[in-house]
Amino acid sequence: MPKSLHVEIKFRKYQLDYYTKALIMEDEKGVVTLSYNDPKYIGKRHSIKGCDKVLTKISGILSKFAKGATSK
């Protein structure tokens, strides 16, 4: 079974958390923040085993995206 399919099957019952949602806010001083649930947190919350490498990789990508999206 391909790894991506294996991960999809493991996540199928957690689809609400599977698709990352983000909240972007700007305060009165113009500071922009981006909030989202880290995939590693979601993995722990749902006791997902065997996906640590994938969750760490996705977490790193989202972190870079968040920094880029909120920097000037």
N, CA, C and O of each residue as an XYZ file, in Angstrom:
288
protein
N       0.853     -1.181      0.000
C       0.000      0.000      0.000
C       0.896      1.241      0.000
O       1.811      1.330      0.818
N       0.652      2.205     -0.905
C       1.449      3.443     -0.909
C       1.310      4.182      0.413
O       0.252      4.166      1.043
N       2.405      4.834      0.827
C       2.391      5.556      2.107
C       1.279      6.592      2.173
O       0.617      6.714      3.204
N       1.059      7.337      1.104
C       0.039      8.383      1.141
C      -1.348      7.789      1.355
O      -2.165      8.374      2.066
N      -1.621      6.647      0.756
C      -2.913      5.991      0.932
C      -3.046      5.487      2.365
O      -4.112      5.592      2.973
N      -1.958      4.940      2.899
C      -1.949      4.446      4.282
C      -2.268      5.583      5.252
O      -3.059      5.402      6.177
N      -1.664      6.743      5.048
C      -1.919      7.898      5.904
C      -3.364      8.349      5.746
O      -4.012      8.671      6.742
N      -3.891      8.382      4.520
C      -5.268      8.795      4.275
C      -6.243      7.882      5.010
O      -7.212      8.363      5.597
N      -6.003      6.591      4.988
C      -6.887      5.654      5.678
C      -6.841      5.891      7.179
O      -7.884      5.877      7.833
N      -5.660      6.108      7.736
C      -5.540      6.362      9.168
C      -6.273      7.634      9.567
O      -6.837      7.701     10.659
N      -6.277      8.624      8.719
C      -6.884      9.908      9.030
C      -8.371      9.987      8.677
O      -9.042     10.941      9.068
N      -8.882      9.023      7.963
C     -10.246      9.115      7.440
C     -11.278      9.432      8.529
O     -12.176     10.243      8.304
N     -11.166      8.814      9.687
C     -12.162      9.070     10.719
C     -11.931     10.391     11.448
O     -12.721     10.759     12.318
N     -10.872     11.100     11.110
C     -10.573     12.387     11.735
C     -10.631     13.516     10.712
O      -9.891     14.493     10.830
N     -11.491     13.396      9.723
C     -11.482     14.335      8.605
C     -11.731     15.772      9.005
O     -11.265     16.673      8.307
N     -12.431     16.033     10.075
C     -12.649     17.408     10.499
C     -11.312     18.083     10.796
O     -11.126     19.256     10.471
N     -10.394     17.362     11.402
C      -9.075     17.904     11.717
C      -8.083     17.723     10.570
O      -7.058     18.403     10.527
N      -8.372     16.828      9.658
C      -7.417     16.500      8.600
C      -7.106     17.699      7.712
O      -5.950     17.921      7.351
N      -8.114     18.458      7.365
C      -7.898     19.622      6.518
C      -7.582     20.818      7.407
O      -8.393     21.221      8.241
N      -6.416     21.367      7.220
C      -5.956     22.457      8.067
C      -6.761     23.722      7.805
O      -6.943     24.150      6.665
N      -7.227     24.293      8.883
C      -7.944     25.562      8.827
C      -7.073     26.591      9.537
O      -6.379     26.263     10.499
N      -7.109     27.812      9.072
C      -6.281     28.855      9.676
C      -7.125     30.086      9.983
O      -8.099     30.393      9.296
N      -6.719     30.769     11.029
C      -7.352     32.024     11.409
C      -6.284     33.110     11.342
O      -5.262     33.021     12.021
N      -6.517     34.129     10.529
C      -5.567     35.235     10.382
C      -6.199     36.480     10.985
O      -7.333     36.836     10.664
N      -5.450     37.137     11.863
C      -5.962     38.337     12.530
C      -4.921     39.455     12.450
O      -3.717     39.201     12.405
N      -5.403     40.677     12.433
C      -4.533     41.856     12.502
C      -5.028     42.714     13.661
O      -6.208     43.056     13.730
N      -4.120     43.058     14.570
C      -4.540     43.865     15.718
C      -4.483     45.359     15.386
O      -4.132     45.745     14.271
N      -4.831     46.184     16.364
C      -4.893     47.628     16.144
C      -3.531     48.249     15.833
O      -3.460     49.358     15.303
N      -2.451     47.535     16.162
C      -1.096     48.026     15.863
C      -0.591     47.525     14.507
O       0.525     47.841     14.096
N      -1.416     46.750     13.827
C      -1.021     46.227     12.523
C      -0.256     44.914     12.589
O       0.257     44.448     11.571
N      -0.170     44.308     13.775
C       0.520     43.028     13.921
C      -0.411     41.915     13.443
O      -1.541     41.788     13.915
N       0.080     41.116     12.503
C      -0.713     40.034     11.925
C      -0.297     38.711     12.563
O       0.891     38.401     12.658
N      -1.281     37.943     12.994
C      -1.015     36.610     13.535
C      -1.816     35.584     12.752
O      -2.908     35.871     12.262
N      -1.265     34.397     12.642
C      -1.918     33.293     11.953
C      -1.943     32.122     12.930
O      -0.900     31.714     13.441
N      -3.129     31.584     13.187
C      -3.285     30.479     14.128
C      -3.828     29.250     13.408
O      -4.676     29.359     12.523
N      -3.329     28.083     13.799
C      -3.826     26.815     13.264
C      -3.443     25.712     14.240
O      -2.541     25.892     15.059
N      -4.116     24.580     14.160
C      -3.749     23.431     14.977
C      -2.577     22.717     14.316
O      -2.658     22.308     13.158
N      -1.505     22.576     15.053
C      -0.327     21.882     14.549
C      -0.674     20.408     14.308
O      -1.300     19.781     15.163
N      -0.279     19.846     13.161
C      -0.575     18.438     12.878
C      -0.048     17.480     13.945
O      -0.668     16.450     14.205
N       1.080     17.804     14.560
C       1.592     16.935     15.633
C       0.635     16.940     16.823
O       0.437     15.903     17.455
N       0.049     18.075     17.131
C      -0.955     18.164     18.193
C      -2.183     17.322     17.842
O      -2.708     16.596     18.686
N      -2.632     17.423     16.599
C      -3.793     16.645     16.164
C      -3.495     15.154     16.275
O      -4.352     14.374     16.692
N      -2.280     14.758     15.901
C      -1.877     13.355     16.030
C      -1.935     12.873     17.462
O      -2.402     11.767     17.733
N      -1.463     13.701     18.381
C      -1.514     13.338     19.804
C      -2.954     13.305     20.307
O      -3.334     12.396     21.045
N      -3.753     14.292     19.912
C      -5.137     14.372     20.374
C      -5.939     13.143     19.979
O      -6.802     12.688     20.729
N      -5.649     12.606     18.788
C      -6.391     11.447     18.297
C      -5.626     10.128     18.471
O      -6.051      9.089     17.965
N      -4.507     10.177     19.181
C      -3.685      8.981     19.439
C      -3.311      8.259     18.145
O      -3.387      7.034     18.061
N      -2.909      9.035     17.142
C      -2.522      8.463     15.853
C      -1.087      7.958     15.973
O      -0.192      8.704     16.372
N      -0.875      6.711     15.632
C       0.441      6.076     15.733
C       0.999      5.801     14.342
O       0.251      5.554     13.396
N       2.321      5.847     14.231
C       2.982      5.472     12.989
C       3.043      6.554     11.928
O       3.430      6.266     10.795
N       2.679      7.778     12.246
C       2.677      8.866     11.264
C       3.563     10.033     11.703
O       3.424     11.142     11.189
N       4.459      9.793     12.636
C       5.269     10.879     13.185
C       6.062     11.632     12.122
O       6.111     12.862     12.142
N       6.685     10.906     11.191
C       7.490     11.569     10.152
C       6.622     12.455      9.267
O       7.004     13.579      8.940
N       5.462     11.954      8.882
C       4.558     12.716      8.016
C       4.047     13.950      8.752
O       4.033     15.047      8.193
N       3.629     13.775     10.004
C       3.099     14.900     10.770
C       4.169     15.956     11.019
O       3.882     17.152     10.971
N       5.395     15.526     11.282
C       6.494     16.466     11.480
C       6.782     17.243     10.205
O       7.029     18.448     10.253
N       6.753     16.567      9.071
C       7.000     17.231      7.786
C       5.909     18.265      7.484
O       6.209     19.391      7.088
N       4.662     17.884      7.669
C       3.544     18.808      7.426
C       3.616     19.986      8.390
O       3.366     21.128      8.006
N       3.958     19.703      9.641
C       4.082     20.754     10.654
C       5.136     21.783     10.242
O       4.917     22.987     10.377
N       6.271     21.311      9.744
C       7.334     22.213      9.301
C       6.911     23.081      8.127
O       7.219     24.272      8.078
N       6.208     22.480      7.191
C       5.729     23.227      6.019
C       4.740     24.311      6.448
O       4.827     25.450      5.989
N       3.800     23.958      7.329
C       2.822     24.938      7.800
C       3.484     26.063      8.589
O       3.063     27.217      8.501
N       4.504     25.735      9.350
C       5.221     26.752     10.112
C       5.890     27.761      9.173
O       5.825     28.967      9.408
N       6.526     27.269      8.118
C       7.154     28.164      7.136
C       6.105     29.015      6.433
O       6.323     30.204      6.198
N       4.980     28.419      6.101
C       3.892     29.157      5.471
C       3.406     30.281      6.397
O       3.236     31.421      5.965
N       3.188     29.947      7.668
C       2.687     30.932      8.633
C       3.671     32.091      8.792
O       3.261     33.251      8.835
N       4.953     31.787      8.877
C       5.958     32.858      9.010
C       5.983     33.747      7.769
O       6.060     34.972      7.870
N       5.917     33.118      6.600
C       5.917     33.884      5.355
C       4.652     34.718      5.174
O       4.707     35.836      4.663
N       3.528     34.177      5.590
C       2.255     34.875      5.422
C       2.103     36.060      6.374
O       1.323     36.974      6.104
N       2.835     36.052      7.474
C       2.670     37.111      8.461
C       3.850     38.066      8.542
O       3.849     38.980      9.367
N       4.855     37.869      7.700
C       6.000     38.779      7.717
C       5.858     39.811      6.620
O       5.163     39.598      5.626
N       6.530     40.938      6.818
C       6.458     42.015      5.817
C       7.719     42.066      5.013
O       7.849     42.905      4.122
